[in-house]
Amino acid sequence: MILTEVIVLEKKSRWAPELHRQLAGDGAIVRASRDITDLRERITTARTSGKNCIAVLDPAGWPGECLPVISWLRSLHIHVIVVGYVGIDLLEPSLRELGTTILLLPPVAGDQIGNACRRLLGQHSVQSRNTGSS
């Protein structure tokens, strides 16, 4: 049974297919979103069906738009992984303050994102066992 959805917000398909490969067999489903509206819908649907969520954001091309989304995700207690780009280190304090769980600084490789998701998936499974819920 799938208990966690990893929802990837990216303009171009890059990290979602990599995470499909990286997380195969880890009890998570990976879903791609191309815009913030779709991300919000996917998060809402997953949460309504009782699933945990992890959001992976690739803010290159729209960094300002992602900041309020990070805050919204953290208000829902959703872990946020931000895939960095050159220059994002200037935003690191703001990203951390808004609730980014993991910030991956460039250069970023697929196994780094996969390992970050697996760490958070491990936290979800411990949490689910401790509370007796999904």
C-alpha positions in Angstrom: 0.0 0.0 0.0 1.3 3.4 -1.0 1.4 5.7 2.1 3.5 8.6 0.8 3.4 10.6 -2.4 6.5 12.5 -3.5 5.2 15.4 -5.6 7.8 17.1 -7.7 7.3 20.7 -8.9 9.5 21.4 -11.9 9.0 23.2 -15.2 10.8 20.6 -17.3 10.8 16.9 -16.7 14.0 16.0 -15.0 13.7 15.1 -11.3 10.4 13.3 -11.4 11.6 10.5 -13.7 14.8 10.2 -11.8 12.9 9.8 -8.5 10.6 7.2 -10.1 13.8 5.2 -10.7 15.5 6.1 -7.4 12.4 5.3 -5.3 11.1 2.2 -7.1 10.1 -0.3 -4.3 10.4 2.2 -1.5 6.6 2.4 -0.9 6.1 5.9 -2.4 4.6 7.1 -5.6 6.1 10.0 -7.5 3.9 12.5 -9.2 5.1 15.4 -11.4 3.6 18.9 -11.4 4.4 21.6 -13.9 2.8 24.5 -12.1 1.9 25.6 -8.6 -1.9 25.1 -9.1 -1.3 21.5 -10.0 1.0 21.0 -7.0 -1.7 22.4 -4.7 -4.3 20.1 -6.2 -2.1 17.0 -5.9 -1.2 17.8 -2.3 -4.8 18.3 -1.4 -5.9 15.1 -3.1 -3.1 13.1 -1.4 -3.9 14.5 2.0 -7.6 13.9 1.6 -6.9 10.3 0.9 -4.8 10.0 4.1 -1.4 9.9 2.4 1.7 11.6 3.7 3.4 13.9 1.2 6.9 15.0 0.4 7.3 18.0 -1.9 10.4 18.4 -4.1 10.6 21.8 -5.6 12.9 22.9 -8.4 12.5 26.7 -8.2 14.8 27.6 -11.1 12.8 29.9 -13.3 10.3 30.9 -10.6 12.1 31.3 -7.3 9.8 34.1 -6.0 6.7 32.1 -6.7 8.0 29.1 -4.7 8.5 31.0 -1.5 4.8 31.3 -0.5 4.3 27.6 -1.6 7.1 26.5 0.8 5.3 28.4 3.6 2.0 26.8 2.7 3.5 23.3 2.6 5.1 23.7 6.0 1.8 24.9 7.5 0.5 21.5 6.4 3.5 19.8 8.0 4.8 18.6 4.7 8.5 18.1 4.2 10.0 20.2 1.5 13.1 19.5 -0.5 14.4 22.3 -2.6 16.7 21.5 -5.5 19.2 24.3 -5.7 20.6 26.2 -8.7 23.6 28.5 -9.0 22.9 31.5 -6.8 20.3 29.9 -4.5 22.7 30.1 -1.6 21.7 33.8 -1.3 18.1 32.7 -0.6 19.1 29.9 1.9 18.2 31.9 5.1 14.8 32.7 3.7 14.2 29.1 2.5 15.2 27.7 5.9 13.0 30.3 7.7 10.0 29.5 5.5 10.4 25.8 6.3 12.5 24.1 3.8 13.4 20.7 5.3 16.3 19.9 2.9 18.2 22.3 0.6 20.3 20.6 -2.0 23.0 22.9 -3.3 24.4 22.5 -6.8 25.7 20.5 -8.4 22.8 18.1 -7.6 22.8 14.5 -8.6 19.8 12.1 -8.8 21.1 9.9 -6.0 21.2 13.0 -3.7 17.5 13.7 -4.2 16.7 9.9 -3.9 18.7 9.7 -0.6 17.0 12.8 0.8 13.5 11.4 -0.1 14.4 8.0 1.5 15.5 9.8 4.8 12.1 11.6 4.9 10.2 8.4 3.9 11.9 6.7 6.9 10.6 9.4 9.1 7.1 9.0 7.8 7.1 5.2 8.3 8.4 5.6 11.9 5.7 8.2 12.5 3.0 6.0 11.1 4.1 3.0 13.2 4.2 5.2 16.3 0.7 6.7 15.8 -0.9 3.6 14.3 -2.2 5.6 11.4 -1.1 6.1 7.8 
